[in-house]
Amino acid sequence: IIDVDNLDFVANPEDLGGIINRIDAEINGLF
């Protein structure tokens, strides 16, 4: 589960990359 509400994309743009990596990992795990 990814909690996007706790992340600030403007203050922490690198967090967006982390989210993308987690999403990719979850997608790969599903298939």
N, CA, C and O atoms as CSV, one atom per row, in Angstrom:
chain,resi,resn,atom,element,x,y,z
A,1,ILE,N,N,0.857,-1.199,0.000
A,1,ILE,CA,C,0.000,0.000,0.000
A,1,ILE,C,C,0.885,1.238,0.000
A,1,ILE,O,O,1.804,1.355,0.810
A,2,ILE,N,N,0.604,2.148,-0.903
A,2,ILE,CA,C,1.379,3.384,-1.006
A,2,ILE,C,C,0.547,4.535,-0.467
A,2,ILE,O,O,-0.557,4.790,-0.948
A,3,ASP,N,N,1.078,5.230,0.536
A,3,ASP,CA,C,0.370,6.364,1.135
A,3,ASP,C,C,0.897,7.646,0.517
A,3,ASP,O,O,1.900,8.196,0.971
A,4,VAL,N,N,0.218,8.118,-0.518
A,4,VAL,CA,C,0.676,9.294,-1.251
A,4,VAL,C,C,0.451,10.562,-0.441
A,4,VAL,O,O,1.173,11.545,-0.607
A,5,ASP,N,N,-0.551,10.544,0.438
A,5,ASP,CA,C,-0.900,11.747,1.196
A,5,ASP,C,C,0.252,12.225,2.072
A,5,ASP,O,O,0.341,13.413,2.382
A,6,ASN,N,N,1.129,11.319,2.470
A,6,ASN,CA,C,2.215,11.694,3.372
A,6,ASN,C,C,3.437,12.212,2.636
A,6,ASN,O,O,4.441,12.543,3.267
A,7,LEU,N,N,3.370,12.289,1.316
A,7,LEU,CA,C,4.530,12.727,0.545
A,7,LEU,C,C,4.294,14.103,-0.052
A,7,LEU,O,O,3.181,14.439,-0.456
A,8,ASP,N,N,5.357,14.892,-0.101
A,8,ASP,CA,C,5.270,16.242,-0.672
A,8,ASP,C,C,6.139,16.268,-1.917
A,8,ASP,O,O,7.364,16.353,-1.825
A,9,PHE,N,N,5.502,16.193,-3.090
A,9,PHE,CA,C,6.247,16.099,-4.341
A,9,PHE,C,C,7.058,17.354,-4.612
A,9,PHE,O,O,8.122,17.286,-5.228
A,10,VAL,N,N,6.562,18.504,-4.153
A,10,VAL,CA,C,7.261,19.760,-4.423
A,10,VAL,C,C,8.516,19.852,-3.565
A,10,VAL,O,O,9.570,20.267,-4.045
A,11,ALA,N,N,8.405,19.468,-2.303
A,11,ALA,CA,C,9.536,19.570,-1.392
A,11,ALA,C,C,10.512,18.417,-1.614
A,11,ALA,O,O,11.718,18.576,-1.424
A,12,ASN,N,N,9.993,17.258,-2.015
A,12,ASN,CA,C,10.829,16.066,-2.167
A,12,ASN,C,C,10.590,15.409,-3.521
A,12,ASN,O,O,9.933,14.371,-3.594
A,13,PRO,N,N,11.111,15.994,-4.584
A,13,PRO,CA,C,10.884,15.424,-5.918
A,13,PRO,C,C,11.452,14.019,-6.059
A,13,PRO,O,O,10.958,13.229,-6.863
A,14,GLU,N,N,12.497,13.696,-5.275
A,14,GLU,CA,C,13.069,12.353,-5.366
A,14,GLU,C,C,12.088,11.308,-4.836
A,14,GLU,O,O,12.185,10.134,-5.193
A,15,ASP,N,N,11.141,11.725,-3.987
A,15,ASP,CA,C,10.147,10.781,-3.489
A,15,ASP,C,C,9.303,10.235,-4.630
A,15,ASP,O,O,8.860,9.087,-4.598
A,16,LEU,N,N,9.084,11.077,-5.645
A,16,LEU,CA,C,8.282,10.636,-6.791
A,16,LEU,C,C,8.952,9.444,-7.462
A,16,LEU,O,O,8.275,8.497,-7.864
A,17,GLY,N,N,10.271,9.484,-7.585
A,17,GLY,CA,C,11.001,8.362,-8.168
A,17,GLY,C,C,10.833,7.115,-7.316
A,17,GLY,O,O,10.700,6.008,-7.837
A,18,GLY,N,N,10.839,7.303,-5.996
A,18,GLY,CA,C,10.662,6.173,-5.092
A,18,GLY,C,C,9.282,5.558,-5.242
A,18,GLY,O,O,9.123,4.338,-5.208
A,19,ILE,N,N,8.288,6.419,-5.407
A,19,ILE,CA,C,6.924,5.922,-5.587
A,19,ILE,C,C,6.829,5.134,-6.885
A,19,ILE,O,O,6.224,4.063,-6.929
A,20,ILE,N,N,7.432,5.672,-7.941
A,20,ILE,CA,C,7.402,4.984,-9.235
A,20,ILE,C,C,8.066,3.619,-9.105
A,20,ILE,O,O,7.575,2.633,-9.655
A,21,ASN,N,N,9.177,3.558,-8.384
A,21,ASN,CA,C,9.869,2.279,-8.206
A,21,ASN,C,C,8.989,1.301,-7.445
A,21,ASN,O,O,8.962,0.112,-7.763
A,22,ARG,N,N,8.262,1.798,-6.431
A,22,ARG,CA,C,7.396,0.923,-5.647
A,22,ARG,C,C,6.218,0.446,-6.490
A,22,ARG,O,O,5.812,-0.713,-6.407
A,23,ILE,N,N,5.676,1.348,-7.300
A,23,ILE,CA,C,4.562,0.970,-8.169
A,23,ILE,C,C,5.025,-0.094,-9.162
A,23,ILE,O,O,4.329,-1.085,-9.387
A,24,ASP,N,N,6.200,0.113,-9.751
A,24,ASP,CA,C,6.739,-0.871,-10.696
A,24,ASP,C,C,6.922,-2.217,-10.007
A,24,ASP,O,O,6.626,-3.259,-10.592
A,25,ALA,N,N,7.402,-2.201,-8.780
A,25,ALA,CA,C,7.626,-3.444,-8.048
A,25,ALA,C,C,6.298,-4.141,-7.779
A,25,ALA,O,O,6.201,-5.363,-7.887
A,26,GLU,N,N,5.270,-3.360,-7.426
A,26,GLU,CA,C,3.969,-3.963,-7.154
A,26,GLU,C,C,3.360,-4.525,-8.427
A,26,GLU,O,O,2.770,-5.605,-8.410
A,27,ILE,N,N,3.501,-3.797,-9.536
A,27,ILE,CA,C,2.959,-4.270,-10.814
A,27,ILE,C,C,3.662,-5.559,-11.227
A,27,ILE,O,O,3.014,-6.511,-11.663
A,28,ASN,N,N,4.980,-5.589,-11.091
A,28,ASN,CA,C,5.733,-6.787,-11.457
A,28,ASN,C,C,5.358,-7.947,-10.546
A,28,ASN,O,O,5.355,-9.101,-10.974
A,29,GLY,N,N,5.042,-7.645,-9.294
A,29,GLY,CA,C,4.656,-8.687,-8.353
A,29,GLY,C,C,3.278,-9.258,-8.677
A,29,GLY,O,O,3.002,-10.430,-8.422
A,30,LEU,N,N,2.418,-8.409,-9.246
A,30,LEU,CA,C,1.066,-8.869,-9.561
A,30,LEU,C,C,1.070,-9.778,-10.777
A,30,LEU,O,O,0.284,-10.722,-10.863
A,31,PHE,N,N,1.962,-9.486,-11.717
A,31,PHE,CA,C,1.943,-10.270,-12.950
A,31,PHE,C,C,3.054,-11.279,-12.882
A,31,PHE,O,O,3.237,-12.059,-13.816
